[in-house]
Amino acid sequence: MEARFWKWRMFGAPTTLAQEAERLAAEVGQPDAVVATDMLDLPGFLGRARRAIGDPASVLYMHENQLTYPLAEGAAEDLTYAFMNWQSMEAADAVWWNSAFHRDEVLRSLPVLLGRFPDHRHGELLPTVEARMRVMPVGIEVGDLQEGPKDDPPLLLWNHRWEYDKDPAAFLAALESIDDLDWRLALCGERFATLPSERDVAADRFADRIVHDGYADRATYAGLLARSLLAVSTARQEFFGISMVEAAAAGALPLLPDRLAYPEVFPAAHHDAVLYRSSEELQDRLRHILRAPAPWRRVAGDLAGEVRALYAWEVLGPRYDEFLEELA
């Protein structure tokens, strides 16, 4: 289904996808397992599809969540979607998380959420649900993510959605701080109908430095990653960071805030090179690397091999298969 109207998706997708499951079950038989993400009302789907799919094992994959996701400025709190997440966790035979950081953040928030309801709050179910949890990192396709010659002047990459939770204002401030140096810029994150104003500012302010501006198809994206010296994150919310893992796997050095899931996802031996603790440190790090990029290319090359060994689907896929077979 199209990646839009996310609130309606959480309400309407169980019926739409159950219809599709009925069609598939008629063609190829009942499934051994159902793997759903946090954006699906899993018990609603299982109930609607039960006559067609039987009683397969069910896995809920928590890539994001509606309990701790930061609200947009001016947005009103709505517990509906957080409670859908809880009901899906409680109904699933297994709950898989992209990081321990994500799991632990939600486990801290669940008692608070459930405590806001008047009675029958389900708190006694939390230990049972927690016992069914497992951290299963996201895999990435690495076949086309190859290290390549780096651009000169150095290329800086932004490969995130242009949305408030990725904090493009902080990225723009970092670019302003190094305006006296020679570098180029690739902006290839997904765009939506309403963009943060920083997007227009960046396009105007750095027009003469931009080598790519807009959503990149896979081949273009892989090429940009190979050419980039640096990939920068200023995220306020990140439970794994697929785009930064992809960048690192292609030999771009990631610069990441020392919080969220990043310290867990990236090898500890490289934390001093890739993590920053403040906007000022990010600006200093950019300046230092751009003035003498050669040693940082070697660091990025070492990190690329380690990231590929951790997160390539060729490595993680068999683990997924093993645990799914065990559940089924």
N, C-alpha and C positions, 0 to 999 in steps of 0.2 A: 504494500500500500504506500501511497505517496507520503513523503516525510513532511507532513503539515497537519495542522489541526490536532495537535497532540492530545489535548483533553478529550476531544471527540473520539480519537483513536482508542483511548483507554476505555471509554464506554462502549463504542460500537464495534471494535475489532473482534471481540469474542464471537459475535454472531457471524461476521463476515468470514473470519478464518475458520469457524466451524463448518460453514458451507463448503469452503475449499477442502477441508479435511474429509468431509463426507465424499466429495468427488474423488479424492485421492484414495481413500479406503476402498471405494468401489472398484478402482482400477488395479490397485496393487496389494490390497489387504490391510488389515489393521496394523498400526505402528507398534513397535516394541517400546518406544519412549517418545515423550514429547519434551522438547527443549524450548522454553519460552523466555523472553527477556522481561525485565521489570516494567516495560511499557504495556504488557498484556495483563488483563484481569484473568489470571490463570484459572481460579475456580469457576468463573463464568464461562470460560471456554470449555473446560472439561465437562461441565454440566450440560452445555448446549450440544457438544459433540459426542456425548457418551454412547448413544445408540449406534453410531458409526464406528467409533474408534475403540470401544470397549474400555478396559481399565489399564492403560499403559503406565509404565513408570513415568514420573514427571520431574523435570529439573527446571528450577527458576534460576536464570542467570542474571545477577544483579550488576549491570554495567553502570547504571546511575540509580538514583532513588529520589523519591519525592518527600522524604522526611527532612533531609539536610541540604537539599539543593538550594542555593541562595536565591532569594526572591529578587525579581527585577525591581528597580526603583518605582515606587508607587503601586506595586502589586499587592493585593490583599491576600492574607493567609487563607488557605482552603485545605482542610484536613482530609477531604474526600480522597485525594489521590495518594496521600501517604497511607491512609487506611487500606486502600486497594493493594498497595505494596505489601502491607502486613498480611492481609488475607491471602495473598498469593504465596508468601513465604510459609504461612501456616499450612496451606493446602499441598505444597510441593513435597515430594519424597526426598529431594535434595535441593539445597540452595547454594549456588556457586557464586563466588565473588571474584572480581578482577584484581582485588588487592586486599590484604589484611587491614590496611588503613580504612578502606571503604567499609568492610565488615564491622570493624570496631566502632567506627563513627555511628553507624546505624544501630548497633547494639546498645550504645549509650543513649540513643535518642528514643528507642522503642518504649522503654518504661514511661518516659515523659509523655509520648503520644497516647499510649493506652490509658494513662492516668487521667487524661482529660475527659474521658467518657463517664457517664453517670453510674453504671454498674456492669457486672459481667465483663470485666475489662480485659480478660484473657491473659493477665500477667502470669498466671500459673503455667501457661503454655510456652513461655519464653525459653526455659531450659531445654525442652524437647526440640524446639525449632533450632536453637543454637547447635544442638548436637548433630543436626543434619547439614551443617554448613561446612563448606570446603573452599579454600582459595584456589582458583583456577585462572591464571593469567590469560589474557587475550593473546592469540597467536597472530603473527603478521606474515604476509606473503613476502618473501625475500628474493625470489628468483630474479626480479627485474630491478632490485635495489642494489646497484653496484657502485662502489666507490669510483670516482672519476677525477679528471683534472679539475682543479678548483679555478674559478674565475679570478681574473686580475683586472681591475680592482676586486677585492673580496666581495662575495655575494652574501647578504643577510636574508634569511628566509622567515616569513610569517606563514604558518600552515595551520591556522585555527579558524573556526567559525568567527565571523564578525558579530559577536554578541557580548553583552555586558559581563558575563561570567568569565570571559577570557581577558578582560581588562585591556582593551586596545589603547586606552588613554595612557596607561603606564608604558606600553610599548612605544607610543608616539613620543612621550617624554624622553625615553632612552635614546631614540633616534635624534631628537633635537640636541641632546648633550654631545653627540659626536659629529655634528654637522660640519665641523672644520676638517674632518678626515675624508679620505677617498674610499668610497664603498658603493655598492649597488644593492638594490632591494627587490625581492620577489614577494608579492602578496597573492597567495593562492588559496586562501580559506574559502569555505562555503559562504555564499551570500543569501540573504533573505530579503523579503519585500521592504522591511524597515531596517536600515543599517544605523549603527551608532554614528554620531557626527564625526568621530575621529577618522572614520573611513574616508570621508571627503577631504578632511584636512590633510591626511597623509598623501592622498592622490595629488592634491594641489601643491603641497609644500615640497614634496620630493619627486615631482613629475620627471625631472631630468635624471633621476637615479633609478627609476623603476624599470625593470626588464620584463616583468610579468605582472599583470593585474587582473584578477578574476579567477573563477573556479578553473582548476587545471584537470584535464583528463589524465588517466593513469600514466600514459607514456610521457606526457609533458611534466607531470609531477615527479616521476622518477628521475627525469633529466635534471630538473631543478634541484632535487635533493643531492644528486651527484656533484653538481657544480657549486653548491653552497658551502661556505666555510663555517657558518654559524646558523643555528635555528634557535629562535628565542621563544620562551613561554613567559607570560606574565599572569597566568591564570589565577583566578580567585577560587576556582573549583576544578578539581581534577582527581578522579578516582583511579585512573591508570595512565592515560596519555599516549594513545596509539600513534598520534602524529609525531610526537617527539621520539618515540621508539623507532618509528620508520626512518626519521631523519638520522638518528644515530646509526642505524643499521646501514645506511647509505654513505656514512663517512662524514656527515655534518656534525659538528660539535654542538650539543644542546646546552643552552644556558637556561637554568630552571630555578624557580623559587625553592628555597630549602624548607618546604612544607608540603602539605597535601600528600599525594601518593609517591611523589618523585623520589624521595630518599629510599623508599622501599624498592621501587621498580628498577632504579639504576644501581649498578654494582658499587659497593661501598668504597672500593679502591679508587674510584673516579669522582667521589663526592667533592673533593677540593677543587677539581677542575670544572665541574658542571653545575654546582649548586651556588646560589647567591642568597644573601640574607636580607637585603634591602634594595630599594631602587638605586641608591647611591652606589652600592657595590656592583649592581648590574652595569651601571654606566661606566664605572672604573674598569670592570672586566672587559667590556666591549672595546674601550679605548686601548687597553693593554694588548689585547689579542690582535686588533686591527693594525697596530703599529709594528708587531713582530709575529706574523701568522705562522711561520714555518714550524716551530715546535708544537703548536697546537694542532696542526694537521696530523702530526704523528700521534698525539694523544687521541684524536678523533679516530684514527685508523685502528688503534688498539681497542677502543671502546666498541667500534663497529663489530669486530669479531666476537666480543663477549655478548653483545646484545643479540646478535644473530643466533648464538648458541643457546641463549635463554628463551627466546620468544618466536623463533621460526616455527611455522605450523608443522614442519617436518619433525620438530622436536616435541611440540605440545600435542599434536594430533593423536598420537598413540595413547597418551595419557587420557585424553577425552574419551577415546574409544574404549579403553580399559574400564573406566569408571561407569560409562553408560552401559556397557555389557554387564557389569556387576549389578547395577541397579535393575536392569531388565530381567 
